[in-house]
Amino acid sequence: MDKDKIKSIEDKISFNTHKGYIDYHNKIDLDNINEKEIIKKANILFELNSSIEDKKRLLFYLAHFGTLEAYRILEKYYKNPDKELKEFSALALGECRMFLENELLDDEISLVSGGLGGTTNKIRILIVIFSLNEKDFTKKQKEIIKKEYQYICKIKHTDLENVEFEDHYASILILLPHDVALVEIVDEGIKKCNELGEFIFDGYYATNQEIPKKTEILEIIEKVKSGEYE
């Protein structure tokens, strides 16, 4: 798929909100809704005494109309949402935009969202690489990792946002273009680093949902090394 046909939701969306939005597809019957009636009820979004659940349901309905009128209502609410619905409204607005663009351009556009957010044409991903023998990275090894990933990200038009070291692992935060495979960045980086001395394990962990805590990362590393994560 052409990269221009893939759009990212730029807001950071928590895993629970993202899952809840997807689950709504199983709760709501979209085949038996009256668009005109829903549009008439749009003022519910801006009433202080309206329940969060009613607003959530209305946001979900509007998202799937994919009309300019629905989009404008969602856009207005998104600019000043209830605190509890900030992320949910971002998902609704993004989905409505996708449907609207598909209709106007007569072409299919896909929507990508993740807890770590992104930009229009790039998605933010956290990569965790770790030492071969659970030894802390040396100062020299840290320099090698930074330089190699800076170089690879540059030639792959990927933004390297941050590199942090903790004990025997490194956390690398990138903005990855939709037309670049993650393995092109991670595998090549590990390969180039290991050409200067075998010190990085050839497996890794990557996520676009949320940044794990240190204790979680250590557990993940053990699972990767044991083969639980393929």
N, C-alpha and C positions, 0 to 999 in steps of 0.2 A: 504493500500500500504506500502511496506517495506520502511523504512526511507532511505536506501541506494539508492533507486530509485527516490528520490526527491532531487533536487539540488537548492540551493539559488544563486541568483546573488549577489555577495558581495558588489558591488558598490551601493552607495546611489543614487537612481533614483527619480527625482521629479515627482510629480503626473502628471503634464502637459506632461512631456516627455513620461512617461509610457502610458498615455492615447493616446498621439499622435502616439506611436508605434503600439498600438492595432488598432487605427483607420486606419492605413495604410493597414491593412488586407482588409478593405472595398474599398480602393482606387486602390489597385494594383491587376492586374489579374495575378496570379501566374501560371495559366495553360498554358499561351501562351508566355512563356519566353524561350529563347535559352541559356542554361547554357554556352556553348562554347563562344557565342557572349558576354555574360556578363563578363566572365573571361577575355576576350581580352580587355574589357573596364576598367579593374580593376585599371589601372594606373591613371584613373581619380581621384581616392581617394588621390593620392599623388601629384597632380598638384595644384599649388597655385591659378591658374586662374579658376579652376572648381567651379561651383556654389554649395552652401551648399545643395540645393534641389536635384541636380544631385547626389551628394555624398550620401545623405540620401537614395535615391531610390536604389542606387547600394548596399549600406550596407544591406538594407532590402532583396534584391534579393539574395545576397550571403548567408545571414543567413538561407534562406530556401532551399538552395541546400544540406546542411548537408554533404558536401564532405570535405576531408582532404585539398584539394587545396583551397577551399573557406574559410575554417577555418584559414589556414595559412595567407591568405590575410587579413582577418578580424583581426587576432591577431597582424599582423604587423601594421595595421592602428590604432588599439586600443592603442598601446604603445605610439603613437605620433599623436593623433587625432586633428582635428580642435576643438577649444574650444567649439564651438556651438554644436558639435556632440559627445562630450565625453560620455555623458550618453546614447545617442542613440546607439553609437557603442558598449557600454557595453551590452546593450540588444541584439543587433544583434549577438555579439560573444557568449553570453550565449545561445541563441536559436540555433545557428549553432552547438555548442557543444552538446546540447541536441539531435538534430537530428543525429549527427555523432555517439554519444554513443549508441543511440537506434539501429542504423544500425550495428555497430561493435559488440555490446553485444547481439543483437537479443532479446532485452528486452525493455520494455517501461520505460522511465525515464521522470518524470515530472519536470517542471521548475517553481520556485517560485521567484517572484521579488517584491520588495516594496521600497518605497521612503526612508526608513530608513536603507536599506541594510541588511547585514547579513553575515554569513560565509557559507561554502559549505553545511553543514547539519543543520544549524540553521538560523532562521529569527529574525530580531530585531523588537521588539514590544514595543510601549509605552502604559502603563496602567495608567489610572487616577482613583483613588479612592477618596472618599470625606466624610466629617463628616456627621453625622446623622442630626444634627440641625444647619448646617452652622456656627458652632463655630470653631475657630481656634484650630488645634490640640495642645494639651499640650505637654510639653517636654517629659513627661512619655509616652504619646500616640505615639509620634514620635519614641521613642525607641522601643516600642512594635511592631510597623509596620515594622521597619527595621529588628529587630531580627526574627520576624515570617516569613518574606519573604526571608530573608537570609537562614533560615532553609529549607523552602519549596523548594526553588530553588536548594539548594544543593542536596536534596534527589531526585529531579526530573531531575538532570543533566542539569539544566538551569543556564545560566550565569546572575547574577544580576549585571548589569553594573552601575546603578546609582539610587539613591532615593533622590528626592528633595521635599521640602515642601513649599507651597505658600498659605498663609491664611488658608482656610478650606479644602484644597485638597493636595494630594500627587501624584507626577509623578514618576512612576517606569519604568525604562528602562531595558529590559531583552533580552537575546538571547535565543529563545525558540527552542528546538529540534523539528524536523518535526514529531516525533512519540509521542509527548506530547501535549495533548489538553490544550489550554489556560485556560479553566475553572478549570483545575486541579490546576493551580497556583493561579489564582485570587480568585476564590470562596473559596478555602481552606484557603487562607491568610485572607480574610475578616472574615471567620468563626472563625479562631483561635484568631484573634484580638478581636472579639466581645465576646469571651468566658471570656475575661479579663475586660469586661465592654462594654456595647452596645454603641459604639461611631462611627461606620462606616456604611454608607448607604449600603444596600445590592445590589445595582446596580453599574455599573462602565462603563468606556469608554476605548476602546482599538483600536489602529491603527498601521499599519505598513507602512503608506504612508508618513506622515510628522508630525513634532511636532507643534501642534497648538500654537498660541499666547495666552497669559493669557486671553484676552478678549474673545477669541474663546472658551477657556476651560470653562469659567464661563457660557457662553451660552449653551455649551454642557451639563454641569452639570444640568442646569435647564430643558433641554430637556429630559435627562435621568430620572430625578425625576418626570417629568410630564407624562412619559410613551411614549414620541415621539420616543425614541430609545429603541427598544426591543432587 
